[in-house]
Amino acid sequence: MAKFEESLQRLEKVVDDLEKGDIPLEKALSLFEEGMKLSNACRKELETAEGKVEILLKQNGKLQAEPFEGAAPEKPAKR
C-alpha cells in the first residue's frame, strides 16, 4: 500500500481532474472510484495514527485529550 502522502497527492490529482469536467463519463467514473478508495485508505491511516496518539497521551488510565496544533477548528454539526 502506498504511503499516506503519496495517496493524498494522488487523491488531490484525481479531484483536480474531476473538477475540470472535460473528461468522458467512463473516465470520470473510474477516477471517482479511485478517489473513493484513496479517501478511505487515507481516512483509515489517519484513524490509526489518532489511535496511537491517544494511547501515547494516556496517563494514569485517563485519556487527556490534547488538540493537535495547527488543526482546523471543528465545525458545529448541522441539524
C-alpha positions as CSV (number, residue, x, y, z in Angstrom):
1,M,0.0,0.0,0.0
2,A,1.2,3.5,-0.8
3,K,2.3,5.8,1.9
4,F,-0.2,8.3,3.2
5,E,1.4,11.3,1.5
6,E,1.5,9.5,-1.9
7,S,-2.1,8.5,-1.6
8,L,-3.1,12.1,-0.6
9,Q,-1.2,13.5,-3.5
10,R,-2.9,11.1,-6.0
11,L,-6.3,12.0,-4.4
12,E,-5.6,15.7,-5.0
13,K,-4.8,15.0,-8.6
14,V,-8.0,12.9,-9.1
15,V,-10.1,15.7,-7.6
16,D,-8.4,18.3,-9.8
17,D,-9.1,16.1,-12.9
18,L,-12.7,15.6,-11.9
19,E,-13.2,19.3,-11.2
20,K,-12.1,20.2,-14.7
21,G,-15.1,18.4,-16.1
22,D,-13.6,17.9,-19.5
23,I,-13.2,14.1,-19.3
24,P,-15.5,11.4,-20.7
25,L,-18.1,9.9,-18.3
26,E,-16.4,6.5,-18.2
27,K,-13.1,8.1,-17.2
28,A,-14.8,10.3,-14.6
29,L,-16.5,7.3,-13.0
30,S,-13.2,5.4,-12.9
31,L,-11.5,8.4,-11.3
32,F,-14.3,8.8,-8.8
33,E,-14.0,5.2,-7.8
34,E,-10.2,5.5,-7.4
35,G,-10.7,8.7,-5.4
36,M,-13.1,7.0,-3.0
37,K,-10.6,4.1,-2.5
38,L,-7.8,6.6,-1.8
39,S,-10.0,8.7,0.5
40,N,-10.9,5.6,2.5
41,A,-7.3,4.5,2.7
42,C,-6.2,7.9,3.9
43,R,-9.0,8.1,6.5
44,K,-8.1,4.6,7.9
45,E,-4.4,5.7,8.2
46,L,-5.4,8.9,10.0
47,E,-7.7,6.9,12.4
48,T,-4.8,4.5,13.1
49,A,-2.5,7.4,13.8
50,E,-5.1,9.1,16.0
51,G,-5.4,5.9,18.0
52,K,-1.7,5.7,18.5
53,V,-1.6,9.3,19.7
54,E,-4.4,8.7,22.1
55,I,-2.6,5.7,23.6
56,L,0.6,7.8,24.0
57,L,-1.4,10.6,25.7
58,K,-3.0,8.2,28.3
59,Q,-1.7,8.9,31.7
60,N,-2.8,7.1,34.9
61,G,-5.5,5.3,32.9
62,K,-7.2,8.5,32.0
63,L,-7.1,10.0,28.5
64,Q,-6.1,13.6,28.4
65,A,-7.3,14.9,25.1
66,E,-5.0,17.5,23.6
67,P,-5.8,19.2,20.3
68,F,-3.2,18.8,17.5
69,E,-1.6,22.2,16.9
70,G,-2.4,23.5,13.5
71,A,-5.6,21.5,13.3
72,A,-8.6,23.3,11.9
73,P,-11.3,24.1,14.4
74,E,-14.2,21.7,14.3
75,K,-17.4,23.0,12.7
76,P,-20.6,22.6,14.5
77,A,-22.8,19.8,13.3
78,K,-25.7,20.9,11.0
79,R,-29.2,19.9,12.2
